[in-house]
Amino acid sequence: MDTKVDNVARKLRRFVSKTARENGVILSQQMFELERYIPEAKSIVAIVEKEVADAPL
C-alpha cells in the first residue's frame, strides 16, 4: 500500500471500537459507498473490516 492508503487506514482504525461493531450495518453501507468512489478503498475496507471483527466488546 502507498502512504496515502496507509494514512487513511490508520485514521479509520482509530475510530473502530465497540460503537463501530454496534453500528456495523451503517459502517458497511459507508464502506460500500467509499469503495464506489475511491479505487484504493478495497484495501482500506479490508483493514477496517478486520479491525471491526477483532474489536473487543
MODELLER restraints for C-alpha pairs under 7 A, 6 or more apart:
rsr = mdl.restraints
at = mdl.atoms
rsr.add(forms.Gaussian(group=physical.xy_distance, feature=features.Distance(at['CA:5:A'], at['CA:40:A']), mean=6.76, stdev=0.5))
rsr.add(forms.Gaussian(group=physical.xy_distance, feature=features.Distance(at['CA:5:A'], at['CA:44:A']), mean=6.78, stdev=0.5))
rsr.add(forms.Gaussian(group=physical.xy_distance, feature=features.Distance(at['CA:9:A'], at['CA:44:A']), mean=5.36, stdev=0.5))
rsr.add(forms.Gaussian(group=physical.xy_distance, feature=features.Distance(at['CA:9:A'], at['CA:47:A']), mean=6.96, stdev=0.5))
rsr.add(forms.Gaussian(group=physical.xy_distance, feature=features.Distance(at['CA:12:A'], at['CA:48:A']), mean=6.89, stdev=0.5))
rsr.add(forms.Gaussian(group=physical.xy_distance, feature=features.Distance(at['CA:13:A'], at['CA:48:A']), mean=6.18, stdev=0.5))
rsr.add(forms.Gaussian(group=physical.xy_distance, feature=features.Distance(at['CA:13:A'], at['CA:51:A']), mean=6.83, stdev=0.5))
rsr.add(forms.Gaussian(group=physical.xy_distance, feature=features.Distance(at['CA:16:A'], at['CA:51:A']), mean=6.73, stdev=0.5))
rsr.add(forms.Gaussian(group=physical.xy_distance, feature=features.Distance(at['CA:16:A'], at['CA:52:A']), mean=6.05, stdev=0.5))
rsr.add(forms.Gaussian(group=physical.xy_distance, feature=features.Distance(at['CA:17:A'], at['CA:52:A']), mean=6.97, stdev=0.5))
rsr.add(forms.Gaussian(group=physical.xy_distance, feature=features.Distance(at['CA:17:A'], at['CA:55:A']), mean=5.97, stdev=0.5))
rsr.add(forms.Gaussian(group=physical.xy_distance, feature=features.Distance(at['CA:18:A'], at['CA:55:A']), mean=6.63, stdev=0.5))
rsr.add(forms.Gaussian(group=physical.xy_distance, feature=features.Distance(at['CA:18:A'], at['CA:56:A']), mean=6.81, stdev=0.5))
rsr.add(forms.Gaussian(group=physical.xy_distance, feature=features.Distance(at['CA:18:A'], at['CA:57:A']), mean=5.68, stdev=0.5))
rsr.add(forms.Gaussian(group=physical.xy_distance, feature=features.Distance(at['CA:20:A'], at['CA:27:A']), mean=6.79, stdev=0.5))
rsr.add(forms.Gaussian(group=physical.xy_distance, feature=features.Distance(at['CA:20:A'], at['CA:52:A']), mean=6.77, stdev=0.5))
rsr.add(forms.Gaussian(group=physical.xy_distance, feature=features.Distance(at['CA:21:A'], at['CA:52:A']), mean=5.95, stdev=0.5))
rsr.add(forms.Gaussian(group=physical.xy_distance, feature=features.Distance(at['CA:31:A'], at['CA:45:A']), mean=6.29, stdev=0.5))
rsr.add(forms.Gaussian(group=physical.xy_distance, feature=features.Distance(at['CA:34:A'], at['CA:41:A']), mean=6.25, stdev=0.5))
rsr.add(forms.Gaussian(group=physical.xy_distance, feature=features.Distance(at['CA:35:A'], at['CA:41:A']), mean=4.97, stdev=0.5))
rsr.add(forms.Gaussian(group=physical.xy_distance, feature=features.Distance(at['CA:35:A'], at['CA:42:A']), mean=5.94, stdev=0.5))
